[in-house]
Amino acid sequence: MDKFENLKVPGPTVTPVSKPFWEAVANHKLILQKCTDCNKWVFYPRMHCSHCWSGNLVWEQVSGKARLKTWSVVHRSGHPGWEEITPFVLGVVELEEGPSMMSHLLLKPFEDLQIGLPLVVRYIRCNDVWLPFFERCK
């Protein structure tokens, strides 16, 4: 989507722990950490399992499929760089594998938004950074 490519917006804060996630997104893949002790998915990237506190986490590719949990239409952005595309939709999506994440939704602000709407990840370049956005399943 061309409207995002030239936005002057801050990118994510990449840490040594989150670096594999952002590198995968740049390669159009969605990966999450999975605990090898309790077998649960973990998101946002961290050094220990948020379920059992184990440090045995591995990265695995996930489907990129999700369902909409909630959303907000943003009319006034928190950073001036996003003003150019307001209004836009931010949402919390529940990934097929279980974890939730917040993301931009490639949906019109007053489109038929509903909890449970099936979505799929789409990789969008904003300035120099690739980000995972979500759109309706086709």
RACORLIN-V674163 format. One record per residue. D_FIRST is the distance of its C-alpha to the first C-alpha in whole Angstrom. Layout:
d_first->D_FIRST
d_first->D_FIRST
//
This chain:
d_first->0
d_first->4
d_first->6
d_first->6
d_first->7
d_first->10
d_first->11
d_first->15
d_first->15
d_first->18
d_first->17
d_first->19
d_first->23
d_first->23
d_first->27
d_first->29
d_first->29
d_first->25
d_first->24
d_first->24
d_first->22
d_first->19
d_first->20
d_first->20
d_first->16
d_first->15
d_first->17
d_first->15
d_first->18
d_first->19
d_first->22
d_first->25
d_first->28
d_first->31
d_first->35
d_first->37
d_first->40
d_first->39
d_first->36
d_first->34
d_first->30
d_first->29
d_first->26
d_first->26
d_first->27
d_first->31
d_first->34
d_first->36
d_first->35
d_first->35
d_first->37
d_first->40
d_first->39
d_first->40
d_first->38
d_first->38
d_first->34
d_first->32
d_first->28
d_first->27
d_first->24
d_first->23
d_first->22
d_first->18
d_first->20
d_first->20
d_first->22
d_first->21
d_first->24
d_first->23
d_first->21
d_first->21
d_first->19
d_first->19
d_first->20
d_first->21
d_first->19
d_first->21
d_first->20
d_first->19
d_first->16
d_first->14
d_first->16
d_first->14
d_first->12
d_first->15
d_first->16
d_first->14
d_first->15
d_first->16
d_first->18
d_first->21
d_first->20
d_first->23
d_first->23
d_first->25
d_first->27
d_first->28
d_first->26
d_first->24
d_first->21
d_first->19
d_first->16
d_first->13
d_first->12
d_first->9
d_first->12
d_first->14
d_first->16
d_first->19
d_first->18
d_first->21
d_first->20
d_first->23
d_first->25
d_first->25
d_first->21
d_first->20
d_first->17
d_first->16
d_first->14
d_first->10
d_first->10
d_first->7
d_first->8
d_first->9
d_first->12
d_first->14
d_first->13
d_first->12
d_first->12
d_first->13
d_first->11
d_first->12
d_first->12
d_first->15
d_first->17
d_first->17
//
